[in-house]
Amino acid sequence: MATYTRNSKPGAVLVGSHVKKTTEQLEDLLQAPGVVGVEVEVEQLLESAAQRNTLLEQVLQRVYAVHQEGKTPVIYTSRQELPLRMCRRGSTLAYSSQRC
């Protein structure tokens, strides 16, 4: 990853896709020196707004800490699939892990 730095400072990598090839590439990337994985537990994003905000704040703090160490944070979503239902809420469509 050091080859891809700007002014010798690390950046960040975001991985959101959840397919076999991406998971394999992510596993390889996480073995690289100077790289630290920061997993976002997608299931927790489906909880209350307060819990979601807490999770996102924790992820952000971890990313800042990794960056301060001079390493590259790799932010990725958890690898499990979640069964979601499409629900209509008034005139809006939304996804839910619970009953509509």
N, C-alpha and C positions, 0 to 999 in steps of 0.2 A: 504494500500500500504506500510505502514511502515514495515511490515513483510518482504517485498522483497527488502530491501535496502542493499547496500554494504557499510560497514564502516559508517553507519548512513547517507549516502548521497543518494539523489534520483537518479533514472535513467531516462529513457524515454520510452514511449509506442508509437508504430506506428500502426495505424489502416488504412488499405487501401481498405479492402473489402467493397463492397456496396451491401449487401444482408440484408434481414429482421433480421435474427438472429444476425448478427454482429452489426447492428444498435441498436438493443435492448441491447446487451451486452455493447456497447459503452455508451448508455444512463445511464445504471446502474453504469458503471465505473466512469462517470463524476460526480456522486453523492458522491463518496468516498471522505473522508477528505484528504487534502493534494494533491489533483489532480486538474490540471488546463487544460482545453481543449484548443487546438490550432488548429483552422480549416484552412485547405488549400482549397481555392476556386478553384476547378478544372477548372471551366470555364475560369478563368484568366490565367491558364497555357497554354491555346490555343491562347492567344493573341501574340503580337510581342515578340521577344526574350528579348527586353529591359523590357517590362512589366512583363514577366515571371521571369526575374532575380530580378526585384524589389520585386515581391511577395515573392520569395524564400528568399531573404535577410530579409524581414519583418518577415517571419515565423521564420527564424533562430534567429533573435534578440529577438523575443517573447519567444522562447524556452530557450535561455540563461537567460533571465530575470526571467522566472518561476523557472528555476533551481537554480539561485542565491538566490531566496526566500526560498530555501530548499524544494520546492514542485516538484511533478512529472508532467512533461508536457506530455499530451496525444495528439499526432499529428495525425489528421485524415482528410480524404478528405471530402469535402462537400457531402451531401447525395442525391443531385439530379442527375438524369441520364442525360447525354448529348448525343444527336444524333450525331454520328460520321460516316463519310464516309471513306472508304478505297480508297486512291488515289495512282496512280502510278506517280512518279516523276522521270523520266528517268528510271534507273534500280532499283529504290528504292520504296518500298511501304511505305506509310505514312497515318496517320489518320488526318482528318480535320473536323472541324465543319462547314466549308464553302464549296462552290462548288469546285470540283476538276479542 
